[in-house]
Amino acid sequence: MQIGEVAERTGLSLRTIRYYGEVGLVEPSARSKGGFRLYTTSDVERLLLIKRMKPLEFSLEEMRDLLATLDELAAGDVDESRHAELLARLDVFAQATEERCRVLRERIAMAEEFGGRLQAQRAKYEHPSG
């Protein structure tokens, strides 16, 4: 797929996709004869994973770490000890994700409570027309 199709499939801008390539998160799997970036379904899946990590405020380094962990697990040529280390690393990411979700739920609850207070204040000062 060319970058435009990848942008459509992921909802990411061309600039963002190029940036992720520049920082080594998702580089195009190939280039066309004309020099166009070409992406695979696997590349799109990586971009979607990154897209899900971004609102949870994972750093580029954390994204790189998770992608490397997943790549190593997918390669399947690791010994039992290394496999256990990689799974433990995934557990760390799962725990971090849950904690970040908890914080976001708290922020949403606060925002909803604030919105309710604003509506109450508005109602208090609203004058009937007529």
HELIX and SHEET records of a PDB file:
HELIX    1   1 ILE A    3  THR A   10  1                                   8    
HELIX    2   2 LEU A   14  GLU A   22  1                                   9    
HELIX    3   3 THR A   41  MET A   53  1                                  13    
HELIX    4   4 LYS A   54  LEU A   56  5                                   3    
HELIX    5   5 LEU A   60  ALA A   75  1                                  16    
HELIX    6   6 GLU A   80  TYR A  125  1                                  46    
SHEET    1   A 2 ALA A  30  ARG A  31  0                                        
SHEET    2   A 2 ARG A  37  LEU A  38 -1                                        
END                                                                             
